[in-house]
Amino acid sequence: MSTYAIGDIQGCFDELQSLLELIEFNPSKDTLWLAGDLVNRGPKSLETLRYIKSLGSSAITVLGNHDLHLLACDYGIKKAKGSIKDILEAPDKDALLSWLSNQPLVHHCPDLQFTMVHAGIPPIWSLKKALKLSQEVESTLQSDQRNQYFEHMYGDTPDTWSDELTGFDRLRTITNYFTRMRFCDAQGKLELETKETADNWPKGFQPWFSFEKSKMKNQRIIFGHWAALEGNTKSERIFGLDTGCVWGGALTALRLEDQQRFSLPCTSYKRA
């Protein structure tokens, strides 16, 4: 019985199947954790979504920015492109998207002592607060306000958390921390433009996981989203799993019980 966490698949279904074969994944006894961005840039988003959903309780996923984008496209907020159009035209679209919209932004397992999120958790939030705030967005996604949420989801402001934030400004800010963040400052101010490696810091900012006084400093965190890191966080408790498969890199799995990594290079697809 093993638990494997996998980084951004982004529709690279063939690589996912090869990686599962490598680790000898058995859904009857093993569990997959998916760090979000199941879909979008790769060629087989529909196949990926169908497969993960079919695993039932053997798969746990958190929502990434591309997953939320898919849901927004379904509501006509944005125009669908690439392989996510296949999902929106599929006969089982409603079932797939209903399942997706019921996934969390943050997953925490006390038994394994791991927390998973797509992009990160800012240093100003404790685990308890992060889980509580994630539930605010999750509740909205599962309510009759989800259409309005998607209408207001896109944008870079507010760029700093305040407990006084309300309405869709509050929900957008929570969403940006969990699904888009790479760099922030000690007060949690977001810098959402820079996508390079953690060594190329924008002035006044640091990688979200690099703050010594972080309220999450004793937690083990799994995340994706940041392909430029190539999985290198220089930390024994922070595990980056987006190794850029959709960009011609690799798809990576982490076995949580012993922190062993397994990677396979992309062979079927390379985004220009």
N, C-alpha and C positions, 0 to 999 in steps of 0.2 A: 504494500500500500504506500503510494508516494503522491506527493502534491507537486505539480509543476506549474510555474508561472511563465507565461510567454508574453513577449513584447508585441508592439504594433504589427498586426498582420496586414492590414490595409488591402484586403482582397487577394493576397498572395496565397491562394488556397493550396496550390500544388506544393509549395514549400512547407506549408503547415502540415500536410499529410506526410511528407518526407521526414519532417522533424518528429512527428508523433511515432512514426515507424522506428526512427533511431532510438528514441527513449523507451520504446516498447510500451507505449501508453495503452492501458486497459481500462476502459470506462467503467467496468464492473467493480474495479477495486481502486483505481487511481482517480485523482481530481485535477482538473485544469483550472488555473487562474489566468484570466486574460486581462491585460492592462489597458484595454480600450483601443479605439481606432481599429475595429474589426474590418472596416470597410473603407472604400473610396478610391484611392489612386491605383490600386492593382487591378488585374483583369477579371477576378472572380469574386466580387463582393457578394453576390447572391449565394453562390455555393458556400462561401465562408459563413455567412449568417445562418443559412439553413443547417449547416453541420453543427455549429456551436449550440444553436437552439435545440437540436436533436439530442444533445448530450444530457439534457435535463439537469438534474442535481449534480452530475459529474463535472459540470463546468460552472465557474463563477466569473462573471465579467463586470468591470466597471465601465462607465461611459467615458469616451474620449470626445474631443471636439469634432472629429469627423463623423462619429456616430450621431451626435446632436445635430450636425449639419444635415445628415440624411433625414432625420425626423423633421427638420425645418423645411426641407425640400418637399416632403410629403404634404405639408400644409401650404405649399406654394409661396413660401417666404423667400426662398432662393431657387434658382434654376438648377435642376439636376444635370450633372455632367458625368461622362465616363461610365464606369460599371455600376454606379449606384442607380442609374436609370433602369438597369435590369431588375433591381429590387422593386422599384416603383411600378414596373409593368408586370410583375410576377403575379400569378393567380393566388399565391399565399401571402401577398404583401401585407394584408391587414394583420394576420397572425404573427408574422415576423416583426412588424413594427410595434405591435402591442407588447410582444415579449421584450423587445429592445427598450421601450420606454419605461419598463418596470425594473430595469437594472439600476443599481446604485452608482453614486459618484465615488464613494469610498467604501472599501471592504476591510474589516478588521477581524482577525481570527485570534482570540485570546489563547487558544490551545497551542497554535504554532508561533504565536508572538510575532506576527507579521501584519502590516497594514498595506493595502494596495490602493493606488490612486493613479489616474492617467498622467497628470503633469507634475503634481507636487502638493505639498501642504506648507503654507507660509510659516516662518519661525514664530510669528505672534500668536499662533493657535495651538492649543493643546489637542491631544487626540480626542478628548471628550467634546471639545468645542467643534472640531472638524466634523465629527460624526453628526453632531446636532445640526450644524449648518448644511451639511450635505442633504439631510432629511428635508430641509425646507425646499430645496430645488426638486428633490425626488417627489415630494407631495404635490408640487405644482405640476410636474410632468404627468402625474396620474390623476389630475383634476380637470375640470372643464375650463381652466385658465391656461392650458398648455399652448393653445393657439396664440394668445397674447404674449406668453413667455417667449415663444420663438420670434415673434415680431420685435421684441425688445432685447433679444439675446446678444445680437452682434454689437460690438463697440468696445473701446478700450477704457472707457470711463464709467464710474469713478475708478481711479487707479490705486486707491488706498482704502483699506478696510476701516470702517467705523461701525460700532454697534448701533449707532443712530440711523444708519441707512435703512430705507424702507422700500417697499414695492419692488418694481422691476430693476431699479438701480441696485438694490441689495442682492437680488437673485443673479443679475448679470455679474456682479463683482465676485460672488461666491463661485459661479461657474468659471470665470476667468482664472481664479486661483487653482481650481482643481483640474482644469482641462487645457489651459494655455500657458501657464506660468513657466518661465525658465529662470529669469533674474528678478530679484527684488532687493529692497534695502532692509535694514534692521527693523524699521517700522512697518514693513509689509508693503511699501509702495512698489507697484509693478512696473517693469520695463518689458513691453511685449513685442518690441521690434527686432531685437537681436536674437539670432538663431544659431550663432557659432558655438564653438566649444566653450566649456566652463573656464578655460584659461584666458579667453578674450573677453574680459568683463567690460561692460559699458560703465563709464565713470559714475561712481557713487552707488553701484549695485554689485551684488554677488549672486552666484548660484543659490537658489532657495535653500539647498541642503547644506550650505557651507557655514552657517552661523553657529558659533560655539554656544551662544545663549538661547538657541532655539528651544521652544517649549516641547518640541518633539525629539530632543537630543538623545533620549534613551530608547526611542522606538526604532524598530526595523521597518524600513519602507521600501516597497517595490513600486516602480513607476516606469512609464514609457515616454512617448512624446518627443524626446530630445535625441534625435538620430545622430547629431553631430558629436555627441559624447562617445559614441560607439560602445556604450556600456560602462565607460570608465568614470567613476565618481570619486575615486581616491578615498573611499570610506568603507569601513567594514560593516556598516549598518544600513547603507543606502544602496539599493540595487537598481541600476538603470538597465532596462531590457529592450529598448528600441535600438537595434543595431542596423537600422536602415535597409531592411530587406527590399522595400519597394524602390529604393534608390540604387539597387545593385549590390547592396551589402549582404547581410545575413539575417536569418531569423533565429532567435535565441530563446532557450528555455532554461529556467533555474529550478533545480530540485530543492525545495525548501528545507527538507530534512537535513541535508548536509551542505547546502549552498553550492553544489556542483553545477557548472554551466554546460550546456550542450548547444552548439551552433551549426547551422548548415547555410552555405552561401546561396544566394539567389541564383537560380539557373534558368527560369522561364521568362523573367520579365525584368526590364530595367527602364525606369522612367527617364525620358530624354531631358 
